[in-house]
């Protein structure tokens, strides 16, 4: 048996589990802080909200860019994992789609912050955008297909169109308090519903 195959001692397993928990706390806290204060928020605020020291934060994420990218990827994964779970736990596929879209909109707040913090022509940004589409388009398609099969929404809605439309509605660069993207998304979703036959 090689050294790599030997089981880790209890102390090492405990340390590794603590590191995973700290990372998850930091990702959750950073996601919340980015929504509240933007991606330029002080990292001290993120460490405090996570209940960890600055040294722990820098061990996991040496630079702000590392943290922002990790939050982006983490939130994409959470959003992707939520789709099948909602479909299994919700009576109506269209209700599952609606709840998933709420999560997607919450995520977009951070995504738009990320877009402003990285150069759109950088390879890192392109890779993240590709990851975003690769993980979320199939989930949107699965939810749409289930709602169509149930006769709850119209046919012919493309997942990319829906996600792009919602993304465009969420862009409010001037933070105009008179503009509520969720109200317009509600109207969009009403338009997806299958008309009731008389």
Secondary structure as a PSIPRED ss2 file (coil, helix, strand):
# PSIPRED VFORMAT (PSIPRED V4.0)

   1 X C   1.000  0.000  0.000
   2 X C   1.000  0.000  0.000
   3 X H   0.000  1.000  0.000
   4 X H   0.000  1.000  0.000
   5 X H   0.000  1.000  0.000
   6 X C   1.000  0.000  0.000
   7 X C   1.000  0.000  0.000
   8 X C   1.000  0.000  0.000
   9 X C   1.000  0.000  0.000
  10 X H   0.000  1.000  0.000
  11 X H   0.000  1.000  0.000
  12 X H   0.000  1.000  0.000
  13 X H   0.000  1.000  0.000
  14 X H   0.000  1.000  0.000
  15 X H   0.000  1.000  0.000
  16 X H   0.000  1.000  0.000
  17 X H   0.000  1.000  0.000
  18 X H   0.000  1.000  0.000
  19 X H   0.000  1.000  0.000
  20 X H   0.000  1.000  0.000
  21 X H   0.000  1.000  0.000
  22 X H   0.000  1.000  0.000
  23 X H   0.000  1.000  0.000
  24 X H   0.000  1.000  0.000
  25 X H   0.000  1.000  0.000
  26 X H   0.000  1.000  0.000
  27 X H   0.000  1.000  0.000
  28 X H   0.000  1.000  0.000
  29 X H   0.000  1.000  0.000
  30 X H   0.000  1.000  0.000
  31 X H   0.000  1.000  0.000
  32 X H   0.000  1.000  0.000
  33 X H   0.000  1.000  0.000
  34 X H   0.000  1.000  0.000
  35 X H   0.000  1.000  0.000
  36 X H   0.000  1.000  0.000
  37 X H   0.000  1.000  0.000
  38 X C   1.000  0.000  0.000
  39 X C   1.000  0.000  0.000
  40 X C   1.000  0.000  0.000
  41 X C   1.000  0.000  0.000
  42 X C   1.000  0.000  0.000
  43 X H   0.000  1.000  0.000
  44 X H   0.000  1.000  0.000
  45 X H   0.000  1.000  0.000
  46 X H   0.000  1.000  0.000
  47 X H   0.000  1.000  0.000
  48 X H   0.000  1.000  0.000
  49 X H   0.000  1.000  0.000
  50 X H   0.000  1.000  0.000
  51 X C   1.000  0.000  0.000
  52 X C   1.000  0.000  0.000
  53 X C   1.000  0.000  0.000
  54 X H   0.000  1.000  0.000
  55 X H   0.000  1.000  0.000
  56 X H   0.000  1.000  0.000
  57 X H   0.000  1.000  0.000
  58 X H   0.000  1.000  0.000
  59 X H   0.000  1.000  0.000
  60 X H   0.000  1.000  0.000
  61 X C   1.000  0.000  0.000
  62 X C   1.000  0.000  0.000
  63 X C   1.000  0.000  0.000
  64 X H   0.000  1.000  0.000
  65 X H   0.000  1.000  0.000
  66 X H   0.000  1.000  0.000
  67 X H   0.000  1.000  0.000
  68 X H   0.000  1.000  0.000
  69 X H   0.000  1.000  0.000
  70 X H   0.000  1.000  0.000
  71 X H   0.000  1.000  0.000
  72 X H   0.000  1.000  0.000
  73 X H   0.000  1.000  0.000
  74 X H   0.000  1.000  0.000
  75 X H   0.000  1.000  0.000
  76 X H   0.000  1.000  0.000
  77 X H   0.000  1.000  0.000
  78 X H   0.000  1.000  0.000
  79 X H   0.000  1.000  0.000
  80 X H   0.000  1.000  0.000
  81 X H   0.000  1.000  0.000
  82 X H   0.000  1.000  0.000
  83 X H   0.000  1.000  0.000
  84 X H   0.000  1.000  0.000
  85 X H   0.000  1.000  0.000
  86 X H   0.000  1.000  0.000
  87 X H   0.000  1.000  0.000
  88 X H   0.000  1.000  0.000
  89 X H   0.000  1.000  0.000
  90 X C   1.000  0.000  0.000
  91 X C   1.000  0.000  0.000
  92 X C   1.000  0.000  0.000
  93 X H   0.000  1.000  0.000
  94 X H   0.000  1.000  0.000
  95 X H   0.000  1.000  0.000
  96 X H   0.000  1.000  0.000
  97 X H   0.000  1.000  0.000
  98 X H   0.000  1.000  0.000
  99 X H   0.000  1.000  0.000
 100 X H   0.000  1.000  0.000
 101 X H   0.000  1.000  0.000
 102 X H   0.000  1.000  0.000
 103 X H   0.000  1.000  0.000
 104 X H   0.000  1.000  0.000
 105 X H   0.000  1.000  0.000
 106 X H   0.000  1.000  0.000
 107 X H   0.000  1.000  0.000
 108 X H   0.000  1.000  0.000
 109 X H   0.000  1.000  0.000
 110 X H   0.000  1.000  0.000
 111 X H   0.000  1.000  0.000
 112 X H   0.000  1.000  0.000
 113 X H   0.000  1.000  0.000
 114 X H   0.000  1.000  0.000
 115 X H   0.000  1.000  0.000
 116 X H   0.000  1.000  0.000
 117 X H   0.000  1.000  0.000
 118 X C   1.000  0.000  0.000
 119 X C   1.000  0.000  0.000
 120 X C   1.000  0.000  0.000
 121 X C   1.000  0.000  0.000
 122 X C   1.000  0.000  0.000
 123 X H   0.000  1.000  0.000
 124 X H   0.000  1.000  0.000
 125 X H   0.000  1.000  0.000
 126 X H   0.000  1.000  0.000
 127 X H   0.000  1.000  0.000
 128 X H   0.000  1.000  0.000
 129 X H   0.000  1.000  0.000
 130 X H   0.000  1.000  0.000
 131 X H   0.000  1.000  0.000
 132 X H   0.000  1.000  0.000
 133 X H   0.000  1.000  0.000
 134 X H   0.000  1.000  0.000
 135 X H   0.000  1.000  0.000
 136 X H   0.000  1.000  0.000
 137 X H   0.000  1.000  0.000
 138 X H   0.000  1.000  0.000
 139 X H   0.000  1.000  0.000
 140 X H   0.000  1.000  0.000
 141 X H   0.000  1.000  0.000
 142 X H   0.000  1.000  0.000
 143 X H   0.000  1.000  0.000
 144 X H   0.000  1.000  0.000
 145 X H   0.000  1.000  0.000
 146 X H   0.000  1.000  0.000
 147 X H   0.000  1.000  0.000
 148 X H   0.000  1.000  0.000
 149 X H   0.000  1.000  0.000
 150 X C   1.000  0.000  0.000
 151 X C   1.000  0.000  0.000
 152 X C   1.000  0.000  0.000
 153 X E   0.000  0.000  1.000
 154 X C   1.000  0.000  0.000
 155 X C   1.000  0.000  0.000
 156 X C   1.000  0.000  0.000
 157 X C   1.000  0.000  0.000
 158 X C   1.000  0.000  0.000
 159 X H   0.000  1.000  0.000
 160 X H   0.000  1.000  0.000
 161 X H   0.000  1.000  0.000
 162 X H   0.000  1.000  0.000
 163 X H   0.000  1.000  0.000
 164 X H   0.000  1.000  0.000
 165 X H   0.000  1.000  0.000
 166 X H   0.000  1.000  0.000
 167 X H   0.000  1.000  0.000
 168 X H   0.000  1.000  0.000
 169 X H   0.000  1.000  0.000
 170 X H   0.000  1.000  0.000
 171 X C   1.000  0.000  0.000
 172 X C   1.000  0.000  0.000
 173 X C   1.000  0.000  0.000
 174 X C   1.000  0.000  0.000
 175 X C   1.000  0.000  0.000
 176 X C   1.000  0.000  0.000
 177 X C   1.000  0.000  0.000
 178 X C   1.000  0.000  0.000
 179 X C   1.000  0.000  0.000
 180 X C   1.000  0.000  0.000
 181 X H   0.000  1.000  0.000
 182 X H   0.000  1.000  0.000
 183 X H   0.000  1.000  0.000
 184 X H   0.000  1.000  0.000
 185 X H   0.000  1.000  0.000
 186 X H   0.000  1.000  0.000
 187 X H   0.000  1.000  0.000
 188 X H   0.000  1.000  0.000
 189 X H   0.000  1.000  0.000
 190 X H   0.000  1.000  0.000
 191 X H   0.000  1.000  0.000
 192 X H   0.000  1.000  0.000
 193 X E   0.000  0.000  1.000
 194 X C   1.000  0.000  0.000
 195 X C   1.000  0.000  0.000
 196 X C   1.000  0.000  0.000
 197 X C   1.000  0.000  0.000
 198 X C   1.000  0.000  0.000
